[in-house]
């Protein structure tokens, strides 16, 4: 607007100058009007130019502001990414801490100390996997049962939490450190609610012949060990219809192929019930098929684990007919 005012004054000045130089009044007035119109047009053009410049400045400022917003947004995104990365690192660190907390802890006991420990007390042992009794998930948590042993005795790890990847690593002979609770069920002493970690070392037990100890109270000292039985005779069992048979599907004959196998064998005039645990040795295993092929009166050698259920109830893994 300042540019327009100056242009107008200049126009009027020019007009008065023309009058002062001797021009006629009637000629000077149109000329002055023309000059004034020209000045006004120039002023308007100048104003439009100024407005356009002002609009350019505003547009530039808007562009700058947009650029600043973009920069601010990028900065915010970068900050958010940094925060996410920091949270991820923290979660990883926490997971590592939790894994460490879940590992077996406590002072390692000897087998004698384990035997002497009270039921329901926390125990920590080092042992070696001898056999695995299946793997399954319970409410999203992997579990498996293990027959384990060291040079001094055996330990039965019942439903020990482990992932499928961990389970696949726990092959025969693998050394593990285990912390859990000593428990008892129907005479079977086991470790429950266990945590474990794999250690260096390997051991595979040789079967101990306990045939002569079957009627002896000391047999329980070998509970859960890998053992063998020699020259035992297959005795009849009665199925659900009262027929004498060499074996049963389930303890009462109510099952079918794929269920646990139960069969009676004797030594020194006493009869015992042995089992092929289907989770340990399924229907496609050699021992399962061997028991299905037994006849009453057969003499057999066997190997397995000295499991206990209201008395000795070995889980057999091998049967050889003599």
Secondary structure as UniProt FT lines:
FT   HELIX           2..20
FT   TURN            21..22
FT   HELIX           25..102
FT   HELIX           111..116
FT   TURN            119..120
FT   STRAND          122..138
FT   TURN            139..140
FT   STRAND          141..149
FT   STRAND          154..161
FT   HELIX           164..169
FT   TURN            172..173
FT   STRAND          174..185
FT   TURN            186..187
FT   STRAND          188..202
FT   STRAND          208..209
FT   HELIX           211..213
FT   TURN            214..215
FT   HELIX           217..222
FT   TURN            223..224
FT   STRAND          226..235
FT   STRAND          237..238
FT   TURN            240..241
FT   STRAND          244..245
FT   STRAND          248..249
FT   TURN            251..252
FT   TURN            257..258
FT   STRAND          261..267
FT   TURN            268..269
FT   STRAND          270..276
FT   TURN            278..280
FT   TURN            283..284
FT   HELIX           286..292
FT   TURN            296..297
FT   STRAND          299..305
FT   STRAND          315..321
//
